[in-house]
Amino acid sequence: MKNKPAEIVFVADRAEEYGAYRCSDLNKVIIPDRAVKIGFYAFAGSGLESIAVPDSVQSVGSGAFEGCSALKSAILPKGLKTLACRLFAGCVALTEAVVPEGVSAIGGGAFLGCTALKSVSLPESIVIIGRSAFENCAVLANIELPGGVAEIGASAFKGCRALKNISVPAGVAVLEECVFADCGGLESALLPEGLTKIKAKAFSGCSCLKHIVLPSSLRELDSRAFAGSGLESIDVPDGVELFGVDIFADCFALKRIVWKGRTYASASEFSEAAAACRVGFIAADAAANEAYVGSSLMSAVIPEGVRRIGEYAFAGCSGLESILIPGSIVSVGEGAFADCESLTDVSLPEGVMRVGGEAFRGCVGLKRITLPESIEKIEPDAFRGCVSLESVTFRGRRYTDLSAFNEAAKECGASLRKLWQ
């Protein structure tokens, strides 16, 4: 005789953390209306087919129902303020979700991998949609984002292949990395005025997206933002100041790009024009060795968060005139800026601890260098061939007498003679 699936009636005021974790035979739970809390992963991996959480519950922990592969319906309490991270992640049978009014944030991965989810109702109280909140909800065809949404996390709708239309609310200033990546069915995306940044791969792989209007407020288009999309034409606002690499890579239908009053017939032609106009370049791959070696860059901005500049990352960029290095950098790799002949000023921010050998070798136009107090090691030949050097600011002191700097540099394990000559 086949065992009957278990039914549990809770009589406590809370469902404890991991209380029914991976109880695969558990298919029904009744939570009394005096319960106030459901702990994190309380029912994760269980056999629940439905759940009704009473309004007395004020808190539902992260992953409380994660991996409940049989869960088809869920009713959440009205008093919730936040939908916890990974709350329903991997609930592959869940077809509908109604987020209660009053919830202001949907946590990261809340509905990640809910592959049967067709319908989602979001209240007007929503302000934040977290990272990967609806990632790989493959049959989610439509979702209306409330007007108060101000932040949409990276990969929030990545892989929502059935999604056809999206309207980004007016309060969103940044589209994060991969936010709509691989939404193969996306045909329309309305972007608001006030949007300033479209980050890396935001619309990559959107093969049905043929047209999109970029707002005049846009200032930054990051690497591969529309790579592999179905774009046929696009107008890039004149105000865009920073470009990544391969923004329109593999856009095989793209035949028309309009920017600053000119029309370009290909992505490569457009990229060359942007470089020639000294438009800033987002060096998102600066940590990679030889990332931009020998390229025609004239200016570059390394994004905050990058911790190292790779070996020979910008070597041979003879036209590079300026580089903005963020405070997150701790190491400049060997030969990172070798033979960047047009560089005149270099300022390494506080936090940089190491400058690799030959890092600025052959920078014949370099006149001024600022080194932070955090420097612990300057490798040999770091500034060899910098024949125009006039001054070095090191640990708060400016040296115009290079022999004096020679003594100071010994503290970093290398002499000026080795660094310079």
N, C-alpha and C positions, 0 to 999 in steps of 0.2 A: 504493500500500500504506500502510495506516494505521500510524503509528509506535506502537510498544509503549511504554506508560508507563514512566518511568524507575524503576529500583530502585537504591538507594544503600546500600552497606554501610559503616558507620562503623568506622574502625580507630584513630581518635584517642581520647584519654582524655576528651574533652569535645566537645559540639556547641556551636560558638561562637555568640555573639550574632548574630542575623540570618543565620545560616549558610545556611539554605535558605529564606529569607524570600521569599514569593510565588512559589515554584517550583511553579506550578500543575500541571506534568506529573509531579511527584514523588508517587507513590502508596504507596510502601513504603520503610521505613527499618529497618535492623537495627542496633541499638546493642550493641556488645560488652560483656560483663559486667565489663570493667575500667574502663569509663567512670565518671566521678565527678560530672560536671556537665553540665547542659543549659542553655545561656545564654538570656537573655530574647529572645523573639520568634524563637527558633532555627528553628522550622518554621511560623511564622505565615503564614497565607494559602496554604499549600501544598496539594497534592492528596492528602495522606495519607488512607488509608481505615481504618487501624488503627495502633496504636502499643503496644509493650510495652517499658517502661523497666526495665532490670535493677536488682536490689536494690543493686548497687554504687553507683548514682547517689544522691548525698546532697542535691543541690540542683537544682531545676527552676525556671528563671527566669520572671519575669512574662511573660504573653502567649506562652509558648513554643509553644502550639498554637492561638492565637487565630485565628478566621476560617478554620479548616480545615473547609470546608463539607461535605466528603465523609467526615469522620472519624466512624466508627460505634462504635468500641470503643477503650478505652484502659486499659492496666494500668500502675499507678504503683508505684514502689519502696517497700518496707516501711520504709526508714529516713527517709522525709520527716518533717519536723517542722511544716512550713507548706505549705499549698496556695497557690501564688503568685497575686497579683492577675491577673485576666483570663486565667487559664491556659487555659480552654476557651471563652472568650467567643465567641459567634457560631458555635459548632460545631453547626450546625442539624440534622445527621444523627445526633448522639450521642443514644442512647436510654437508656443506663444508665451510672451512675457509682458506683464503689466507692472510698471514701476509706480509705487504709490506716490501721490501728491505729498510734497514736503521733503522728498529726497533731493539733496542738492548735488551729490556726487556719486558717480558710478565708478567703482574701484577697478583697478587694473585687472584685466582678464576675467571680469565678472561673468561674461557669457562666451569666453574663449572656447572655440571648437564645438559650439552647439550647432551641429551640422543640419539639424532638422528645423531650426528656428526660422519661422516664416514671418512672424508678426511681433513687433515691439511697440509698446505705447509708453512714451516718456512724458512726465509731467512738466509743466511750465517752471517748476522750481529747480530744474536741473541747471547747474552752472559748469560742472566739470565732468567730462567723459574720459576715463582713465586709459592708460596705455593698454593696447590689445583688448579693449573692453568687448568688442564684437568680432575679433579676429577669427577668420575661417568659419564664420556663420554663412555657409556656402549657399543656402537657399533664401536668405533674407533679401527680399526684392525691394522693399521700401521701408524707409524710416524717416520720420519728420523730427528734425532737431529743433528743440524749443528756442525761442528768441533770446533767452537769457544765457545760453551756453557761451562761455568765454574761453574755454580751454578744451581742446580735443587732443588726447595723447597720441604718441607715436604708435603706428600700426593699429589704431583703434578700429578701423574697418578693413584692414588688410585681408585679402582673400575672400571678401564678400562677393562672390562671382555673379550672383543674381541681381545685385544692386544696380538699378538703372538710372536713378536720379538722386542727386544730393544737393541740398541748399545749405551753405555754410552760414551760420548766424552772424549778424553784424558785429558782435563783440569779439569775435575771434581774430586776433592779430597775427597769429603764426599757425601755419599748417605744418605739423611735425613730420619727422621721418616716416615714410611708408604709410602715411595715414590712410590713403585709399589705394595703396599698391595692390596689384593683381586683382583688381575689381574688373574682371574681363568683360562684364556686361554693362559697365557704366557708360551711359550715353550723354548725360548732361550733368555738369557741375557748376553751380552758381556761386561765385566768390564775391564777398562783400567789399565795398570801399572801406578802407581802414586796415585791410590785410597788408602786412608789410613783408612777410617772409613765407616762401614756399621751400621747405627743407628737402633734403635728399630723398629721392625716389617716392615723393608724395603721391604721384600719379603713374608711377612706372607700371608697365604691364596692363594699362587700361586700353586694351586693343580696340574697343568700340567707341572710345572718346575721340570724335573727329574734330570738334571745335570747342574752344573755351575762351571766355573773355577774362583777361587779367586786369585787375583794378589798377587805376592810376596811382594808388597809394603804394604799390608794390616796390620794394627796394632791393630784395634779395631773392635770387633763383639758385637753389643749391644743386649739387651734382645729381645727374640722372633724374631730375624732377619729373620729366615726362618720357623717360626712356621706354621704348617699346610700346608707346601708345599709338592710337590710330589717327593722331592729329594730321590734318591736311593743310591747315594754315593757322597762323597765330600772330597776333600783334603784341609785341613786347613793349610795355610802357617805357617812355623815355627816362623815367625816374629810377629805373633799376640801376643800382650802383655796384652790386656784387654778383658775380656769376661763378657757379661751380663748373665742373667738367662734364662733358657728355650729357648736357641737359636734354637734348633731343636725340640721343643715340638710338639707333634702330627704329626710328620713326620713318618707315619706308614710304609712307604716303605723303609725307610732309614736303610740299613744294613751294611754300611761300611763308617767309618770316619777315614781318615789318618791324623795324626798329629805327628810331631817330630819323624818320622821313625816308628811309631807304628800304628797298625790298631785296631779300636774299633768297636764293633758290635752293639753298641746302643748309643743313646744320653746321657743316664745316666752314662754309663761307661766312655764316653769321658769327661763329666763334672767332675767326680771324679778325673780323671787323671789330668785335668787342675788345679784343686784345690791343688792336691798333689805336683804339680810342682811350686807352689807359683806364678802362673800367676795372674796378677791383675784382679780384679773383678769390673765391673761397677755397682754400687749400685743405679740404677735408681729409685728404689722404697723406698729409704731411709726415705722418709717422712711418710710412712705407719707404723702404730703401729705393732710391732712384725714382721716386714717384713722378717728378716733373723735370727730370734731367734734360737739359738742352731745349726746353720749351721757350716760347716767345712771350712769356709773362712779363708784364711791366709793373704790376703791383699784386700783392697777395695778402690775404687775411687768413691766418690760421685760427680755426674756431676754438673757443673756450672748451676745455675738456680734453684736448689732445695733450698727452704727457711727454712725448718725445718727438724730435724732428729726426727723421731717418737719415741714414748714411747716404750722402750725395743726393738728397731729396730734391734740391734746387740747383745742383751743380750745372754750370754752363749756361745758366739763364742770363745771358749777357745783357739783356734789356731790362732786367729786374731793377727797378728804382726804389721800391719801398716794400717792406715786409712788416706786418703787424703780428707780434708774437704774444700770445695770451699768458696770463699768470699761471696757467696750469702746467706749462712746460717745465720739465726738470732736467732735460738733457738735450744737447744739440749734437747730433751725430757726426762722425768723421766725414769731412768733405761736404757737409750739408749745403754750404753756400759757396763752394769753391768756384772761382772764375766768374762770379757775378760782378762783372766789371762796372756796372752802373750804380751799384749800391754806394751811397755816400754816408749814411748814418745807420748805425745798428744799436738798438737798445734791448738788452736782455732783461726781462722782468725778474723781480724778486721771486725766488723759488728755483731758478736754474742753478743746478749744482755742478754740472759738468759740461765743458766745451770740448768736443772731440778733436783729434788731430786733423790739421788741414781744413778745419771747419770753414774758415774764411780765406783760405789760400787763394792768392791771385786776384783779390778784390781791389784792383788798382785804383778805383775811384773812392775807396773808403777813407773818410776823413775823421770821423768821430765814432767812438765805441763807448757804450755804457755797460759796465759789468756790475751785477748785484752783489750784495753782501753774502748771499747764500752760496756763492761759488766755492766749490771745494777742490776742483781739479780742472786745470787747463792743459790739454794734451799738447805735445810738441808740434810745432809748425802750424798752430791754429790760425795765426795771422801772417804767415810767411808771404812775402810779395805784396803786402799792403803798402805800397810805396808812397801813397798820398796821405798817410795817417798823420793827423795833427795833434790829437789829444785822446786820452783814455780816462774815463771816469770809473774809478774802481773803489768799491767799499766807501762811497761817500766822498772820495777825494778825486779831484781832476788833475791828471798828469799831462803836462806838455813836454816835460823832460823824460824821455823814454828810459833813460838809464835809472831814474828814480823809480819808475814803474817796475823795472827789472827786479829790484829788491822786494817790492810788494808782491810780485807774481810768484816769488819763491815759496810763499806761504801756500800756494796752490799746487806745488809740486813740479813746476816748470819755470825756467828762466825766460825773460823777455828775449834773450838772444835766440833761444830755440824756437820761440813763438814767432819771431818776426823775420829772421833772416833766411 
